[in-house]
Structure formats: structure tokens, C-alpha cells
Amino acid sequence: MEGKNRFEFDRYTAADLSPELLERVTSLEEDIRSATAKDVVLIAYEESDHNPS
């Protein structure tokens, strides 16, 4: 992570998903986990209002 602007990680925030969409994301994680036997985490994000770049 060397050379990364300290504000670069401040550009995004967790997406505000409805409970139904969150359930779909969780279900997809489980499907992928079952198919691959690997831990899977899907991340939904959006550009934050605070965008210093």
C-alpha cells in the first residue's frame, strides 16, 4: 500500500442496500462459497460525497 494517497481509501463508502438486495448479495456469497469451497465476501460500495481527488 506504499505510495497510496491517504485519502484514496476515503473515496468510497458501503452502499446503502435494501434488505432484499442485501439478502441477494448474501445468497450469492453462499452460492459461490458452495461452488468453490472458498471463503467469499462480496462488497457493495459507492463513491462517497467526500471525494478529495
N, C-alpha and C positions, 0 to 999 in steps of 0.2 A: 504494500500500500504506500510505498515511498513515492513521493512526488505528487500525491493526491492533494488537491486543494481541500482544506478542512471544511469548506462549505459545500463541497461536492456531495457529501452524504446528507446534506440538509435540503437537497433539491426535491426529494420525494417523500411522500408520507403514505401510510397504509390507506388503501382505497376504502371508501365507505360503501360497503356492500349490504344489500338487503339480506335478511335471514335466509331467504330462498336461494339467493346466489351463493351465499357462504356455504350452505348445505351442498350445493352442486360442486363447489371447489373441494370441499372435504371428501365428497364421494369420489371425485376424480382422483384425488390423492390416494384413496384406498384402492381404487381400481389399478392404478399404476403400481402401487406397492405390491399388490397381489400378483400382478403380471411379471414383475421384475425381481421380487424378493429383496428389494432395496428400500431404505427409508426415503420418502419423498415428501418435500414440503413445497407447495405452490404459494407464491407470494403475489398478491394483488396490490399494486401501488399506483399512485397518480402524482403528477407534478404538484409540488406544494405551492402555496401562494408566496412563500418566501423563497425566491429564486435569485440568488445573488449573481449568477453568471449571465 
